[in-house]
Amino acid sequence: MSSETLYLVSFILVAAGATFLTRVLPFVFLGQHSSHPLVQHLGRYLPAGIMALLVVIFLLRSGHWETPLLGLDALAPAFLVVLLHLWKRNALLSMVAGTASYMLIQQLLV
């Protein structure tokens, strides 16, 4: 095995190990504290807060607010996601439809 191949394999192994550890450590340290009120509060409200923050960032960064569309290229897919989720209650369907509609708008209209 050449030194370059050995370097690449070792790099991949270290990156995979670091990724695995960052995924496992919260479960190891917080496993015995799952009934703690703070952990339950975070588990209840943090996912919705993160999703709301991601939506705000998406709308601010993705929309073309200075063009005649006035951000409709970002608002229309967001509206579609909300409507689909309220109608079907299927998160995967909502995300796929929102992503597809956003990409179509970006490719065809903007």
N, C-alpha and C positions, 0 to 999 in steps of 0.2 A: 504494500500500500504506500502510495507516495505521501510526502509530508503535507501536501495541500489537501489531499483526501482525508488524512488523519485530522487535520485542522478543522475541516468542514464538519466531519462526523462529531468531533468533540464539541464544536460550537453548537450543533443541533442538539446534542445530548444535554449540554448545560442549559440551553434555552428551554428545552422541554422540561427539565427538572425544576427550573425556576418557575415556569408557568404552573406546573403541577403543585408546587409548594404554595404558591399564592392562592390557589384554589382550595387546598386542603386545610391550611392553617386556621382560617376562621371557624371551620367546623370542629377542629381539634380544641381550640381555645374556648369557643362559645357553646360547645355541645352540652356541657354540664350546667350552663347558665341559661338554657332556653326558656325556663319558666320565669326568669327575671323580668320585672315590669318594663325596664328600659329596652330589653331585647324584643319583647313582644310589641312595644310601641313602635320601634324602628321597623319591625317586620310588617306592621300594619300600614304605616304611613309612608315609609321611604320609597317603595316602588312607585306609588302614584306621584310623589313629589319629583322623582327622577324623570318620569315620563313627561310631566308637565314642563320641566326645565328643558328637556330635549325638544319638545314641541315649540317652545318659545325661541330657542336657539335656531331651530330649523326655519321658522317663519322669518326671523330677522336676517339670517344669513342667506337663505335660498331665494327669497322673493326678489323680483326685480321691481323695486318700489319706485324707481325713478322713471320707468317707462310708462306708456299709456295703460299697461296692464295693471298698474298699481298693486302689485303683489298677488294678483289672482293666480299666477302660476304656482304659488305656494299655498294660497288659501283654498283653492278648489280641491286639491288632493287631501288637505287636512279636513275639509268639510265632508268629503267622501268617506274618509276613515271614520269620522264620528257617526255619520248616518249608518254606514254598514255595521258598525259595532253595536249601535243601539237597536238596529233591526235584527241582525243575526246572532249577536253575542259570540262572535267567533273572532278571536284576536288575530289568528293567522290569516284569515280571509281579509280582514281589515288592513293589515300591514301589506299584504301582497297587492291588494287593489290600490292602496294609496301609493305604494312605490311604483307600480306599473303606470298609474295615471300621471304621476309626477314625471317619470321618464318620458312618457309619450308627449306631454306638454313641452318638456325641455327640447325634445328632438324635433317636434313638428311646428311649434308655435313661437318659441323664443329664439 
